[in-house]
Amino acid sequence: MCARQTPEATLAGVRVGGDQPVVVMGALNVSPESFYGGSIHRDRDALVRAGAAMARAGAAILDVGARSTAPYLDTAVDDRAEADRLAAAVHALVTKVGLPVSADTARADAARAALDAGARIVNDVTALADPALARLVASHHVSVILMASPAARVGGVAAGVERPVKAVDAILGAALERARVAGIPDAHVVLDPGIGFFRDEVVSWDAWDVEVLASLPALARRGRPLCVGVSRKSFLGAITGRTDPAERLPASIAATTVAVLGGAAIVRAHDVAETVDAVRVAERVRAASTHAGTRA
């Protein structure tokens, strides 16, 4: 699998894509309802320790969420609670760890609180479906990760489309256009194919995720770097029979390798040390494959 290079983007000063090394983004949560208990750090000191450990292990960005976005869980959290949780977490990580921090939220009020606390990236699983969030990102001149998901199907884009890659590509194309209309420069935009979020499609959810993961080069034709999150997700459990997310690290590493070989510029992971090692090996193979193709 040989991935074509994409243009670069800049996320909070971190260059991604092009010929840059693959970036590992550490995933942290302060939401007790999150699907993987190992990522949850409700105590401020525990959160800072986890973030600092990720930094030492090689993470370049920390991504923190205050409300689970897993589509198969009851994740009801009101706006104020999410905003308060997120602002406190972002402030702690920015002041105590020092890495750029991404706020994992689809709500404008929570994003505003996070940006005021020092976040410099918004990671939106609804891909700017809320115009208020698009305006906020543009006015603060910050970076954004736009993820494909059923909630990002604004105006019915790609609804009912059976082929996963076609549907995801259409959603990402519409999301990129929304960002442009809002005045967000392409150089501040990264796209995410939304592994794990399409649960109620004609195609079974695990087959959907596998097909999308195998087709990242097709999605890279949108001309933006790709951020891929496979860490401990349920499609891996469906493949391996591991129902407990705590048992899915080996499968996560395998899927991460596939993502890098397919052209991922950023990998979002709970287990940074192990993921960094896998990424470095995979990108070395990817580079060798590209050079071999050039010589052929």
N, C-alpha and C positions, 0 to 999 in steps of 0.2 A: 504494500500500500504506500504510494508516494504522493504526498500532499503538496499542492501548489502553494507557494507563499502568498500571503495576503498583505495588504497595506498595514502599516502600523497604526496603533492607537496609543493614546496616553491616558492612563488611569491614575489620577492623583500623582503625577510625575513619574509613574512607572511605565516605561515603554514596553508594549506588548505587540506580538505579531511580527511580520517581516522576518528578518534574520535574528531577532532577539531570542534569547533562551526562553523556554516555556516557563511561565510564572505559576507558582503554586500559591493559591489563596487559602488561608486557613479558615475553616468554618466553625464559628462559635455561636452559642445560643444562650439567652437568658430567659427562655420561655420553657416552663416546665412541661408543656404539652408537646414539645418537639419529639420526633419519632425515634431519635437515637439518644439514649440517656447519657452516653459518654461525651456528648457535645454540650451538655447543659451545665452552666456555671452561674447559679443565681447569686452567690456570694461574691462581692466585688473583689476581694483578695484572690479567690479561686479563679475568677475570670482573668485577672491580671497575670496570675501564674501560668495559666493555660496559654494566654496570648504570648507571653514572654518565651515560653517553651517552643511555641510554633516559630517565633522569630529566630531563635537559636537553631532550630531545625532546618531553616531555609525558606520559610514563607516570606513573600514580598509584600503581601497585602493580607489584612484580616477582615473577614466578613462577619458581621454580627447581626443576629435577628432577635426580635423580641416577641414574635408571634409565629408559630409554626405555619408553614405554607403547604405542608403535606396534604394532598387532595383527598386522602382517605381517612383523615382524622377530624375530630371535632375540635376546631381551633378558634372558637369564638373568644375574642379578646377585644374590649372596647378601645376606641381610638386613644383615649387619654391614658389608659394603662399601657398600651403599646408605646406611646410617645415617651412616657416617663421612664419606662424600662430601657428603651433604646437610647435615650439621651444619657442616662447614667452610665450605661455600658460603654457607649462611644467615648464619653469623657474619660472614663477610667483607662481605656485602652490607648487613647491618643496621648494622655499625659504620662502614663506609666510604662508603656511599651515602645511607642514611638514610630511604629509602622503606619502607613496609610490605612485608614479604616473605611470600609464599605458598609453602608446601612442597608440591610436586607428588609425592604418594606415596599408596599404598594400604596401606602396612604400618605397623602400630602402633609398632614399634620405631624405624623411620626417622622417623615423625612425632614421636615423643617426643624424639628427638635434635634434630630441627629446632626444635621448640617450646622446648626448653631453650636452644637457640642464639639464640633471638629471633624465630622465625617466629610470625606471629599469624593465619595462615590455613592451613587444610589443603585442598588441591585433590585430591579423591579420585576417580579414574576408575572406581572400583567402587561409589561412592555408599554408603559405610558398610556394605558387605556383611560386613565384619569387625566384630562387636560390640565387640571390644576397641578398635578405632579410634573407634567412636562414643562409647564411654565416655571415652576420652582427650580427645576434642574437648569433650565436655560438662564434664569435670572441670577443664579448663584455661580454660573460658569464652572460647574462640576462635571465629572464624568458619569456615565450611566451604562449599566448592563441591562440589555433588553432581552427578556426571556420569553420564548414561545410557550403558551399554555392555553387551555380552553378559555380562561378569563381574558386573554389577549385577543380573542376573536371579535374585535370591535366591528359592528355592522355585519356580523355573520361571515367575516372573512374565513374562507376554507372550511366552513361548517359542513359536515357531511362528506368531506373528502376522505376517501378510503385509504389512499396511499400516504403513509406517514411523512415521507420526505417532501412530497408535494404540499401537504398541508402545513408542515412546519415552515417550509420556505415561504409560502404565501403569508403566513402570520408574521414572520420576521421582516419580510419586505414591507408590509403595511406599517409595522412598528418603526422601521427605519424612516419611512416617509413621515410619520408623526413627529419623530425627533427633528427631522429637517424643517418641517413646518413650524415647529416651536422655536427654531433658531439654535438648536444644539448642533455644534459642528460634528461632522463625521469622525474627525480625529479624536473625539471624546466618547465614541460609541463602540461598544462591544456587544456581540450577539450571543445568545445562549439557546440551544435547541430544546431545552426543557425536558431533559431526560427525567422520567418518573412522574410527570404531571398529566399525561393523557391516559386516563383510566376508563373512560366510558366511550371508547371509539368502536367502530365496526371491527377493527383489528384488535386482538387482545393486547393488553397493556405491555406485557413483556415482549411480545413480538414487535410491537411499535417501537419500544426503546432500542431493541437490538438493531432494527432496520435503520433507525436514525443514527445510532452510533456507528454503524458500518458505512454511512453515507455522508460523513462530515465534509469531504471535499466538495460535494455538490452544494452544501449550504454555504461554504466559504466563497462561492461565486458571487454572493451579495457584496463582496469587497470589504468586509469588516472582519477583524479577528474574532475567533470563537472562544467562549468560555464554556467549559463542559464540567458538569457536576454529576458524578456517578457514585460517589462515596456512600457505601453501605445501603444503597437504595433497594427497593423491593423487587425490581426486576432481577436483581442478582440473587435474591432469595428464591424467586420462582425458578431460576435456572439451576441453582445448586441444592435447593431444598432446605436452605438455612433460613428458618423463619425468624430467628432472632438477629436484628441488625448487628449485635455485638459479635456475631460469628462470621461476618461478611468481609473481613479485611482482605483475605487472599483474593476473593472475587473482585473486590474494589480495585486492587492493584492490577489485576488482569484487564479490567475494563479501562482503567486509566492508561495502560499501555496502548490499548487499541485507540483510545482518544488521541493520544499524542501522535501515533503513527498516522492517524487520519487528519492531522493538521491543527489540533487544538492549540491555542496560544496561551490559555489559562486553564488550570485544573483546580477546581474547588474541592477541598478535601478536609476530612476530620482528622486524619492521621498524617500529619505533615512529614515527619521524618521518613516513614516508609514510602510515602508518595514521592518525595523529592528523589529518592534513590531510583524508583521506577521510572520517573520522568527523565532523569539524566540518561539512563540506559536507552530508553525508547527514542529520545531525541537524537542520540548518537546514531542509532540505527536509521532513523529517518533521514538524517543528513547524509549518511553513507548511501542510502537508497537514491537520494536525489542526485548525488554526484555520479553514481553508477549510471543513472538514466541519462545524464548529460553526456557521458562518454560513449554511450551506446550508439 
